[in-house]
Amino acid sequence: MEGPVIAPANAGDAARADAQPWPRPASAWYAVGVFAVVLMFLQLDQNTISLLQAPIKRDLNLTDVEFSLLLGPAIAVFYALVGVPLSRLVDTRRRNLILAVAIAVWSAMTMLCGLAQQFWQLALCRVGIGAGGAINGPGVYSMIADFFPREKLNRAISVLQIGFVAGSSLALVFGGLVIGALERVPTFHWAGLTLHSWHLVFIVIGAPGLLMALVMRLTVQEPPRRGAAMQARTKAIAFSEVLRFLGANWKVYLPMMLGLAIGGIEQAGTLQWRPAFFQRTYGWSPAQIGVVSGFITLPMSLLGIALGAWVNERLARRYDDANLRTVVIGLVVALPFQVLGPLMPSPWLAIAFGGLSLMATLMGAAPQNAALQSITPGVMRGQVTALYLFVFTVIGQGMGPPFIAVINDFVLKDENMIRYAMAGSAAVMSPLGLIVIWLGLKPFGKAIERVKRLERGAQAG
């Protein structure tokens, strides 16, 4: 017996499914461009705080562990509470409106970080940033899967990933430039608040997102949902039904989700603590760290995405599991650079190793997301994507920064030894995540084979 059949993401339940034409390519690619810019601003709003660890720790009197709670767990809180339930709106309501509201929420909360006076206030604002970000991923991936047929998904998501890497890099470059421009602004008082230069950084980086909320709502087309079953539904299917589907297909979904989460612990921890690592280990200033690291990581990230798309398209000619196979190849290449990078004797070698690690890891970014969309039925794509991002955010982003901070504060007991905490995290988590994803290769290949068979049946009918 073959086991549970995974319905095709873009094939309907009957021969008439998906007979409607796809949106015009110009509209589809314009939407992807807007999604990429939006993702760039989300990364900017979420990650610039890592450059500000020294002044925030000083002014709010925080330890590494306390500051790490602002980096990951504060963002993950909203995912843990209501991120998945809210994703049901993605499966039933106008997604361009939902995304516009989400963008406005996280941008406004970023600006409110610029007024925070205490740890708990800054933490609540970071939770608010997570509130907006929680709905962005499910909404964007759901719309892309309705803009493009399955065979074009990987390329579309590769373009989307440009927004992710550009945002991560610009968070360093732009954040470093803004910090450098504002660091000499003296502390001042306004409306009973004490405002430092780092407060102004949050206000400056949060403001542009409000404009992007309007662009999303007014200019991005809402694509028709694919599949006769989807069109017939008036409300989202129950989350319990989604869980039953995932349980029936656990051999496919569990390695993808768990492997992403485990690897995310190393990736998120390294990303958020990298500025502190350069400052403490090599004596670089936040502005120097941001500008140099940003200009190195941007081209390496783009190269990784392009290389991943090239490798994936060639593997797809021979293997049904090409998407996950590309992920595994990238993780194998990245592993030695992840472990050895923090141990380099010079900052330039550390940056080079970090860039190569990022390039290899991002080879699998688009294929991994395309893999999930390709095997998930459209009627539950929003909720499954939300759960996928929930696992990555709560486990990966939520645990990554505190994992390194706990090693530093309680094992090494010296914040200047953070390089060893980062190397140790990579040596444990990266191989474990790689093994878990590798275990999912065969089940995923069989799932894609069934999807193709169902698609051929629908076309023949």
N, C-alpha and C positions, 0 to 999 in steps of 0.2 A: 504493500500500500504506500502511496506517495506521501501521505500526510496532509495536513491542512493546506488548502490552496489559498495563496495570497492573490487577491483580486488585483488586476492591473490598475495602476494609478490613472491611466488615461483611456482605458477601455471600459465600456459600460457593461451592464448586466445582460444586454440583449444585442441583437444585430444592429439595431438602430442607434445604439449608444454612440455619443460623440460624433454624430453625423454633421453637427453644426460646424461651420468653418472656424478656424483659429483666428484670433485677432490679427490685424495687420502687423507685419514685422516692424514698421516704424513705431507704432504705438507700444509694441512689446519691448523693443529695445530702449525706447525713451523711458518706460517704466523702470527697467533694470538700471538705467543711468541714475534716475532719481533715488531708487533704493540704495544704490552704491554710495551716493552722496550722504543720504540719511544715515547709513551705517557708519560712514566716516565720522559724522558728528556724534553719534552714540559712543564710538570708541574714544573720541576726544574727550567727551564729558566724563566717561567712566575712568579713564586711565591717567589723565593729567595729575591726579592726586598723588600718584606714586613719585612724581618729581618734587612734590612739596612735603615729603615726609619729615625732613629736618626742621623747617619752621613750624609745621603743625605740631610735631612732637614737643618742640620747645615751648610754644605758646599755650598748648593745652596740657602740658606735663604728662605725656603718654609714654608707655613702654612699647617695645616692638610688638608684643602680643596685642596690646590694645590698638595700636595703629593698624595691625593686620586685619582687625575686625572691620575697619573702615574700607579696606581694599577689596575683600571678597565677601565675607559673610553678610555685610550690610546689604550688598546688591542681591545676594542669594535669598534673603529673608522673604522678599515678595514672591519669588518663584515658589518657595516652599509653602506659602500661605494660599495665594490665589492665582498664581500664574497659569496653572493648568485649567482650573475652572473658567477663567476668563477667555481661554483659547477657544472655548465653544462658540463664542461670538464670531470668531473667524470663520467657522463653518456655516454660519447662518446669516450674518449681517454684512453690510457694505464694508469691505475691507479697507478701501482707501480712506473712509471716514474714521474707522477705528485706528488706523496707523497715524492719521493726522493728530488725533487726540493724544495718542501715546507719545508722539514727538514733542508736542507742546508740554506734556506733563514732565518728561525727563529734562527738557531744556529749562523749564521754570524751576525745577528742583535743583538743578546745577547752579543756577543763579542764586538760589536761596542758601546754598552752601557758603556763598560770599557774605552771609550775615550771621553765620553760626558763631556762637560765643562759648559753647561748651561741647564736650565730647558727644553727649546724647543728642544734641541738636544737629551736629554734623552727621551723626549716624542716621538719624531720621531722614535727613535730606538724601543721603546715599540710598536709603531704602526707597525713597521716591524715585530716584533715578532707575532703580531696579524695576519699579512699577511700570514705567514707560517701556523699558527695554524688554520686559517679560512678554509683551504682546507683539513686539516688532518682528522677531524671528518667525513665529507661526504665521503671521499675516503676510510677510514678504514671501516666504517659501510657498505658501498656499497660492498666492497670486501668480508667481512665476510658473508653477506647474500648470496653471490654467492659461498662461500666455504662450507656452512652448510645448510641443510634443515631446515625448520621452527621449527620443534620440537627440534632441537639441538641448536637453536640460543641463547637461554637464557644462556646455559652453556658456550658457546663460548664467549659471551659478558661478562659473569661473570669473566672469565679468563682475558679478556681485561681490566676490571676494576681494576684488581690487579696492572696494570701499572699505572693507575690513582692514586690509593691510595699510591702506593710505591713512585711515583714521588712526591706527595704532602708531604709525610713523609720525603723522602730524601731531599726535598727542605729545610726542617727544620734541619734535622740531618747534611747532607753534607754542607749545607749553614752555619750552626752554626760552624761546624768544620773548614771550610775554613775561615770564619770570625775570629775565634779564632786564627788560624795560621797566618793570615795576618794582624791582627789589630795593631801589633807593627811595621809593615813596615812603615817607615817614608814617609811623602809626598815627592814626587820627581818630577822633571821636565824632559820631554822628547819630542823632536820635537815641542817645543813651547807649550806643554800641561802640565797642572798641574794634576798629578795623585795621588789620595788618595788610601788607602787600599781597599775601597769598589769598586773602578774601577777594581782592580785586580780580585776581586771575580767574576765579570761578565765575564771576559776573561777566567777564569779557568772553570766555569760551562758551558760556551757556546761551548768550543772546542770539547768535545766528540760527539756532535750531527753531526758534519761533517762526522765522521766515520760511524754513523748510516745511513746517506744518501746513502753512498756507499753500505752498507749492504742491504738496502731496494731495491735499483735498481738492484743489481747483484744476489741476492739470493731468493727474494720473487716471487713466481709464480703469473702471471696474470691469475685469474680464468676466465673461460668462463661465459659470461653473461647469465642469466637464462631467458627462455621464447622465443617462436618463434617471438613474436612481437618485443622484444628487439633485436634479432639477425637480423631482417629485417631492422632495423633503421640505417641510416647512420649519423644522427645528432640528437642532443637532442631535445625533444619536447619543444615547446615554454613555457616560464615561465607563460604566460597568461593562458595556458591550465592547468598548475599545480595549479594556483590560482583558476581556475574554479572547478577543482577537490576538492580542499580543501574547497571551499565555499559550494559545494554540500554535503560534509561530515563534516560540521563545528561542528556538535554535538559531533563528535568523536575527531577531532583534536584540537579544541579550548581549551577544558579543559586541555588536555595534555600539550599544549604549554604555555598557560597562567598560569596554575598552576606551571609549572616548572620555569617560569620567576619570578613569585611573590616569591616563595620559594627561588629562587636563590639570590634575593636581600639580604635576611638574611644570607644565606650560604656564599656568596661571601664576603659580608661585614665583617662577623665574621672571616672568614679565613684570610683576608688580614690585619685586624686590631688586630688579636690575639697577635702577638709579641709585638706591642705597648702597648696593654692592660696589659700584664705581666710585661713589663718594667716599666710602669707608676704606676701600682697599687701595685705590689709586689717588685719592685726594682730588678728584674732579669736582667742579661746581655743578649745581643743577642745570644751569644754562648750558654749560659745555656738554654735559651728558646728553641733554635733550637734543641739541643741534647735531652733534656728531653721530649719536646712535640713530637718530631719525633718518639722516641722509644715507647711512649704511643699510639700515633695515628695509627702507622702501624699495630700492632696486633689487635686493636679494629676495624680498617677499614677492615682488612681481615676477621675478625669474622663476621662483618656486611654483607659482600658480600656472605660468605658461608651460613650464616643464611638466607639471602634473597633467595638464590638459593634453600635451603632446604624447606623453607616455600612455595615458588612459585611452586615447583614441586608437592607438596602435594595438594595445592589449585587447581592446574591445573587438577587434577583428578575429580574435582567436578564442577569447575566454568570456563566458557569461559573467564571471565574477570580477571583471576588469576593474570596476570601481574600487572594491575593497583590496584587490591585488595592488593597485596603485598606492593605496594608503599604507599597506604593509611595507612596500619597497621604500617609501619615503621615511617611515619610522626607523627602518633598519639603517639607512644612511645617516639619519639624524643622531642616533644613539651615542656614538663616541664624542661628537661635538657637544652634546648636552652635558655629558659627564665631565669632560676635560675643560670646557670653556671657562668655568669659574676659577680654575686652578692655574690659568696662564700667568706667566711672570710679568706681562705688560698689558696695559689697557687695550692697546691696538690688536694684540693677539686675541684677547678676550672678545673684542668686538667682532673680529673676523670669524672666530669659532661660533659666536652667537648668530651671526648672519648666515653662516652655512647651515647651522641647525635649523634656523627659521625657514630657510629655503627648502630644505628637505621635508620638514614637517608640513609645510603648506602645499607640497605636491599633492597631498591627499585631502586637502580641505574641501575643494569643490566636488571631487568624486565621492567623498563620504556623504555629503549632503545630497548629492544626486542619487546615491544608492538608496537612501531613506525614502525620498520622494518617489522613486521608481517602483517600489514594492508596496507602497501604502495606498489603500483605496481613497479616492477623493473625498468620500463622505466622512472620513475621520482624519484627514491629513493635518488639519489645524491642531487637533488634540494630540496626535501622535508626535508631531513636530514639537509641540510645547513640552510634552513629556521628555522627549529626547534632549531638548535644551535645558529642561528642569534638572535632569540627571547631571549634565555637564556643569550647569551653573552651581547647583547646590553641593555636589561632590567636588568637582574640579575647581571652580572659582571660589566656592565657599571654603574648601579645606586647604587649597594650595598655599595661599599667603600665611595662614596660621600654622600650617605644617612646618614651614621653614622658620617662622618666628619662634615656635616652641622649641625646635632643635637649638636655635640660637640662644634663647633665654634660659632654658632649663638643662640642656645637655652640654653645649659648649660654654655657656655662661659668659660670653664675650661678644658684643655686637660687631666687633671688628673681624670676627671669624666667620662672617656670613657666607664667604665663598665656600667653606666646607659644608655648611648646611645646604646650600644650593646644589653642590656636587652630589652630596649624599641623597638628596631627594630625587635627582635624576637617575642615579645608579639603581635605585629601588623601583621607582614608579614607571619609568620609561620602558624597561624590559617587560614588566608585568602587563602594562597596557598593550604592548605589541603582541604578546602571546595570546591575550584574550581576543583581540581582533583577528589574529591569524586563525583561531579556532572557528571563526564564523565564515571563512572563505567558502567552504564546500556547501553549507546550507544556503548561503546567499546566491551562489551560482545556480543551485536548483530552483530557488525562488524566481530568479530572472528567467530561467528556462520556462517555468510555468506561465509567467507573465506574457512572454512572447507567444506561447501557444494559445493563450486566451485572446490575445490581440489578433492573431491570425484567424481565429474562429470568428471573432466579431466582424472582421473585414470581409471574410468569405460569406457571412450571412447577409 
